């Protein structure tokens, strides 16, 4: 009768176990990466919406589009009819990221593309230019 070795794992069992653990880790990394991308896309939608609202408000109150987007970081808009109550201020865009130069950046850390003649704003991130 043959005795079974109960002292440890064979090399084949160890390789099989490590392969399964590696596959689970790889799957987990893909899921985390996808979730991160979906979160950044949602943040981009919100930031573009807020910036476009800012452009419309600026055009309505100042009769022209701003020269660049940095103006939104230090301009306050009061309610109409001479009221001193602030309708909109810099805190509205406080969640939008900034780079070292103080320019607004999207969640993918690329600057927004702004056309002051047309008053359009888009992301400069590849694949998201036409959102």
C-alpha positions as CSV (number, residue, x, y, z in Angstrom):
1,X,0.0,0.0,0.0
2,X,1.3,3.4,-0.9
3,X,1.4,6.2,1.6
4,X,0.2,9.7,0.7
5,X,2.7,12.5,1.3
6,X,1.0,15.0,3.7
7,X,4.0,17.2,4.3
8,X,3.1,20.0,1.8
9,X,2.0,21.0,-1.6
10,X,3.4,19.7,-4.8
11,X,4.8,22.1,-7.4
12,X,1.8,21.5,-9.6
13,X,-0.7,22.3,-6.9
14,X,1.2,25.5,-6.0
15,X,1.4,26.7,-9.6
16,X,-2.4,26.0,-10.0
17,X,-3.2,27.9,-6.9
18,X,-1.0,30.9,-7.8
19,X,-2.6,30.9,-11.3
20,X,-6.1,31.1,-9.9
21,X,-5.1,33.9,-7.4
22,X,-3.5,35.8,-10.3
23,X,-6.6,35.5,-12.4
24,X,-8.8,36.9,-9.6
25,X,-6.3,39.8,-9.0
26,X,-6.3,40.6,-12.7
27,X,-10.1,40.6,-12.8
28,X,-10.3,42.8,-9.8
29,X,-7.8,45.3,-11.3
30,X,-9.9,45.5,-14.5
31,X,-13.1,46.2,-12.5
32,X,-11.4,48.9,-10.4
33,X,-10.0,50.5,-13.6
34,X,-13.5,50.5,-15.3
35,X,-15.1,52.0,-12.2
36,X,-12.5,54.7,-12.1
37,X,-13.1,55.6,-15.8
38,X,-16.9,55.7,-15.3
39,X,-16.5,58.0,-12.3
40,X,-14.2,60.3,-14.3
41,X,-16.7,60.4,-17.2
42,X,-19.5,61.3,-14.9
43,X,-17.4,64.1,-13.3
44,X,-16.5,65.3,-16.8
45,X,-20.3,65.6,-17.7
46,X,-21.0,67.6,-14.6
47,X,-18.0,69.9,-15.0
48,X,-18.8,70.6,-18.7
49,X,-22.4,71.3,-17.7
50,X,-21.3,73.8,-15.0
51,X,-18.8,75.5,-17.3
52,X,-21.4,75.8,-20.1
53,X,-23.9,77.3,-17.6
54,X,-21.1,79.7,-16.5
55,X,-20.6,80.8,-20.2
56,X,-24.3,81.4,-20.7
57,X,-24.5,83.4,-17.5
58,X,-21.4,85.5,-18.4
59,X,-22.8,86.1,-21.9
60,X,-26.2,87.2,-20.5
61,X,-24.7,89.6,-17.9
62,X,-21.7,90.9,-19.9
63,X,-23.0,90.7,-23.4
64,X,-19.9,88.8,-24.6
65,X,-18.1,85.6,-24.0
66,X,-15.0,85.8,-21.7
67,X,-11.5,85.7,-23.3
68,X,-10.5,82.7,-21.2
69,X,-11.9,80.4,-18.5
70,X,-9.7,81.8,-15.7
71,X,-12.2,84.7,-15.3
72,X,-14.6,82.3,-13.7
73,X,-12.2,81.7,-10.8
74,X,-12.4,85.3,-9.5
75,X,-15.6,86.8,-10.9
76,X,-18.9,87.1,-9.0
77,X,-22.2,87.7,-10.6
78,X,-24.8,89.7,-8.7
79,X,-28.5,89.3,-9.1
80,X,-30.1,91.7,-11.6
81,X,-31.7,95.0,-10.7
82,X,-28.8,96.4,-8.8
83,X,-28.9,93.8,-6.0
84,X,-25.8,93.2,-4.0
85,X,-26.7,89.6,-3.5
86,X,-24.3,87.2,-5.3
87,X,-26.0,84.9,-7.7
88,X,-23.0,83.1,-8.8
89,X,-19.4,83.1,-7.6
90,X,-16.1,81.2,-7.8
91,X,-17.4,78.5,-5.4
92,X,-19.6,77.2,-8.2
93,X,-16.6,75.9,-10.0
94,X,-14.5,75.0,-6.9
95,X,-14.7,71.3,-7.8
96,X,-13.1,71.8,-11.2
97,X,-9.4,70.9,-11.1
98,X,-6.6,73.3,-11.9
99,X,-3.1,72.7,-13.2
100,X,0.1,74.5,-12.1
101,X,-0.7,77.5,-14.3
102,X,-4.1,77.9,-12.7
103,X,-6.0,76.7,-15.8
104,X,-9.1,74.6,-15.4
105,X,-8.5,70.9,-16.2
106,X,-10.9,68.0,-16.7
107,X,-10.9,64.8,-14.5
108,X,-8.4,63.3,-16.9
109,X,-6.0,66.2,-16.1
110,X,-6.2,67.8,-19.5
111,X,-7.1,71.4,-20.1
112,X,-10.5,72.3,-21.4
113,X,-10.6,73.5,-25.0
114,X,-12.5,76.9,-25.1
115,X,-13.3,78.9,-28.2
116,X,-14.1,82.5,-27.1
117,X,-15.6,83.4,-30.5
118,X,-18.2,80.7,-30.5
119,X,-18.5,80.3,-26.7
120,X,-18.0,76.6,-26.9
121,X,-16.1,74.5,-24.3
122,X,-15.0,70.9,-24.7
123,X,-12.6,68.4,-23.1
124,X,-9.2,68.1,-24.7
125,X,-9.0,64.4,-23.6
126,X,-8.9,62.0,-26.6
127,X,-12.2,60.3,-27.0
128,X,-14.2,63.0,-25.1
129,X,-13.7,66.0,-27.4
130,X,-17.3,66.1,-28.6
131,X,-19.2,65.7,-25.3
